[in-house]
Each structure stands twice: as structure tokens, then as C-alpha cells.
Amino acid sequence: MILYINACVRTESRTNRLAKALLNKFGDFEEVKLTDIDIKPLNEERLDYRTAQIEKQNYNDSIFELSKQFAEADLIVISAPYWDGQFPAVLKTYIENIYSIGIVTKYDEDGRPQGLCKAKKLYYVTTAGGEYNPRFSFDYIDYLVKNMFGIKETKLIYAEYLDIEGNDAEEILSKVISDILVFD
Ligand SMILES: Cc1cc2nc3c(=O)[nH]c(=O)nc-3n(C[C@H](O)[C@H](O)[C@H](O)COP(=O)(O)O)c2cc1C
């Protein structure tokens, strides 16, 4: 199963357009549009509830649905615009919600994480108004999925300088889309 995690906020999102060009190459996918689903940052009540279910190994609880979907995907595409040097908060909220011990990762006897996710590859797609710096967005996702979730390969796809006066955003996007069509 190919999982598309759509963290784009705007209806006319250019980041979503890039991601869809990529997804078209792969065929059918399941989409999770983060702004359309009911996810909230973890508060004490939800955190305690989830911890209690993990302790009981009650992984059938609906609180684990998104975690299981993520762990079972064969290929994952995340799209998120470059916001405030990072990405929209809803993506961090999603990560908090899927990061369930026993589903996406487990800890070995030395306390080191052992990833449990099936996906061999994760794509991160973004667009930036100015210069794109991956430090707090792609680099963070790359660190997380490789070290905690066991996904061995990641790829960054981005278009930048889209909002610079005088730049032709459509032309920049077309160039990135034509690159997407040729690489594997
Ligand atoms: C809330 C917000 C924060 C943004 N922060 C940045 C930023 O830190 N750096 C930058 O280069 N562009 C920034 N931008 C511009 C977006 O990265 C750019 O317009 C992007 O292409 C939007 O993607 P979308 O078309 O998928 O919504 C920001 C835009 C918004 C709405």
C-alpha cells in the first residue's frame, strides 16, 4: 500500500501538485489529508490513555489506527509546504499521534529504538517561497524515520523561490515535475 500523508493547507497547494505528480507514477494510493481529520496534539489525558493501551498491549484500540496504517505502508509520500523554516504544525501533530511504541518502533534491551515500519522508502515533498533550507523539516523527518521507524531510504523533492518577485512559479514547478518524471 502506498500512503500519501498530505500536510498541505491551501486548496490550491503547489506542494500537493508536486506530490500528486510523483504519486501518479506509482499508481493507487491511500491519502490522509491531515487538515481534514480529527487529530490533536497529545494532552495528558490522551497520552495516559495511549500509554495504558500500550501497557495492556491492546493494539486494537482506535487510538492506534494511524500508527498501524503508517507502519504497514510499503511506500510513503509526505507533502508539506515550507512554513516558518519548517512545516505546518499539523504534521508534527500527526507524528505525535503515530509514534506509538510497539507499532512504529520498539526499544531493545539497551533502550535503543528498533524501527518496525515496513516501508523501504519515504519521499518528502515541499515548496518554499524563498530559499529552502532542509534543516528543520526534511532533515528532521529523515532523522526520525531512519533512526526510530526503520525506514532506510528517504528522498527530498522540492521547489524553491516560488514567491520571489519576478520569478515564474509555474515554470519552476514544471521543471521540478519534469525531473520527477525521469528519476526513479
Ligand atoms: C504560514 C506561512 C509560512 C511561510 N514560511 C515560509 C518560510 O519560512 N520560508 C519561505 O521561504 N517561505 C515561507 N512561506 C511561503 C511558502 O513556503 C510558499 O508559498 C509555498 O510554496 C506554499 O506552499 P503551497 O502552495 O503548497 O501552500 C510561508 C507561507 C505561509 C503561508
The ligand as a Tripos MOL2 file, in Angstrom:
@<TRIPOS>MOLECULE
LIG
   31    33     1     0     0
SMALL
NO_CHARGES

@<TRIPOS>ATOM
      1 C1          2.3200   30.4930    7.2250 C.3       1 LIG1
      2 C2          3.3740   30.5460    6.1450 C.ar      1 LIG1
      3 C3          4.7160   30.4860    6.4790 C.ar      1 LIG1
      4 C4          5.7010   30.5310    5.4820 C.ar      1 LIG1
      5 N1          7.0130   30.4760    5.8540 N.ar      1 LIG1
      6 C5          7.9680   30.5000    4.8890 C.ar      1 LIG1
      7 C6          9.3580   30.4290    5.2310 C.ar      1 LIG1
      8 O1          9.7270   30.3250    6.3950 O.2       1 LIG1
      9 N2         10.2610   30.4790    4.2320 N.ar      1 LIG1
     10 C7          9.9030   30.5620    2.8980 C.ar      1 LIG1
     11 O2         10.7650   30.5540    2.0420 O.2       1 LIG1
     12 N3          8.5880   30.6080    2.5490 N.ar      1 LIG1
     13 C8          7.6330   30.5950    3.5040 C.ar      1 LIG1
     14 N4          6.2930   30.6370    3.1500 N.ar      1 LIG1
     15 C9          5.9320   30.6070    1.7220 C.3       1 LIG1
     16 C10         5.6150   29.1550    1.2920 C.3       1 LIG1
     17 O3          6.6820   28.2910    1.5910 O.3       1 LIG1
     18 C11         5.3400   29.0360   -0.1920 C.3       1 LIG1
     19 O4          4.3540   29.9600   -0.6220 O.3       1 LIG1
     20 C12         4.9170   27.6130   -0.5440 C.3       1 LIG1
     21 O5          5.0530   27.3850   -1.9310 O.3       1 LIG1
     22 C13         3.4850   27.3370   -0.1000 C.3       1 LIG1
     23 O6          3.1420   26.0420   -0.4820 O.3       1 LIG1
     24 P1          1.6760   25.6690   -1.0000 P.3       1 LIG1
     25 O7          1.4850   26.3100   -2.3450 O.co2     1 LIG1
     26 O8          1.7460   24.1770   -1.0710 O.co2     1 LIG1
     27 O9          0.7090   26.1640    0.0280 O.co2     1 LIG1
     28 C14         5.3200   30.6200    4.1210 C.ar      1 LIG1
     29 C15         3.9560   30.6790    3.7830 C.ar      1 LIG1
     30 C16         2.9860   30.6490    4.7790 C.ar      1 LIG1
     31 C17         1.5260   30.7190    4.3910 C.3       1 LIG1
@<TRIPOS>BOND
     1     1     2 1
     2     2     3 ar
     3     2    30 ar
     4     3     4 ar
     5     4     5 ar
     6     4    28 ar
     7     5     6 ar
     8     6     7 ar
     9     6    13 1
    10     7     8 2
    11     7     9 ar
    12     9    10 ar
    13    10    11 2
    14    10    12 ar
    15    12    13 ar
    16    13    14 ar
    17    14    15 1
    18    14    28 ar
    19    15    16 1
    20    16    17 1
    21    16    18 1
    22    18    19 1
    23    18    20 1
    24    20    21 1
    25    20    22 1
    26    22    23 1
    27    23    24 1
    28    24    25 2
    29    24    26 1
    30    24    27 1
    31    28    29 ar
    32    29    30 ar
    33    30    31 1
@<TRIPOS>SUBSTRUCTURE
     1 LIG1         1 GROUP 0 **** ****
